[in-house]
């Protein structure tokens, strides 16, 4: 997942820089920070389970944010970016949900 995020973040940063937009933190940032704090104390199966469950919730929030941009956004470039990126977010959500259904255990474990 991380390797697919890098080009997405880079593409968004190009748009924001070109338009001189400074992004603001969303509730999603706070939720992500809380998830990271929780994971720092976890080990083993608890880490796996909490990581996967956190990813499910994060990707749900991320998808909702992008859907809102598509429906209500004022900037055509950001709306197009959201349209192009949402399928990747939905894919990550489906993968996380599938993994969560296993209790967060990877198949190779």
N, C-alpha and C positions, 0 to 999 in steps of 0.2 A: 504494500500500500504506500509506503513512504516514497518509493521511487516514482510512483505515478503522481504524487502530490507536488513534487518539485517543478515539473513543467507547468502545472496548473497555477501554482503560486507565482512563478516567473511571468506567465502570460498576464495574470491579473495585475502584477506590479507594473508591467509595461503600460497597461491601460491607465492605471492610477497615476503613474508618473506623467504620462502624456497629457492627462487632463488636470494635473496638479491637484489631485484629490488625496487627502489624508484620511485613511480609514479610521473609524471609531471602533472601540471594543464593543462586542455584542454580549448578550447573556451567554452565548455559546463559548466565548473565551473564558468566562468565569467557570462554566461547567467543565471545560477542558482542564483548567488549572486545578479544580477540585478533584477530578479523576486522577491526575498525576500525583497529587498529594496523597491520595488513598493508596495508590499503587506503590509508592515508596516504602510503605510499611508491609506490603504483602509479599509472600513467598510461595513458591510451588503452585499447587492447584488453586489456591485462593487468588494468587496473582493472575493466573490464566483466566479464571472465571470472571474476576472483576475487570480485567482488561477487555475481554470480549464483550461483556455486558456494557461497559463504558463506551466501547466503539459502536455498539448498536444504538445507544441513546445519542451519542455524538453525531452519527451519520443521519439519524432521524432529524435532529435539529438542523444539521447542515442542509439536508434536502428541503426542509421547510423554508429555510432562509433563501435558498436559490429559487424555489417555487414562487415565493413572494416577490422576488426581484423580477422574475419572468412576467408575473401577472401585473405588478404595480410599479415597477421601476420606471424612472423618467429618462434615464440615459440609454440610448439605443446600443451603445457598445457594451455596457455592463449587462444589459438584457441578453444580448447575443452571447456574451461570455457565459452567463448563467445557463442559457439553453444548451450550449455546447458541453458544459461541465456537468450538468445534472445527471445525465446517464452514467457517468463515472461514479458519482456519489451513490446513485441507486445501486450500482453494481457492488460497491463496497458495503453498502447496507445489507444487501442480500447475502454476501459472503459472511459478514459478521453474524447475521441471524442464523445462517446455517451452522456456523461454528458454535454459536450460543446454544443451539439445539443439542450439541454434544456435551454440554456442560463446560465448554471452553477448552476441551481437550483437542489438541491437534492430532490428526490421523497418524502421524509418525511416532507419537508417544506411546 
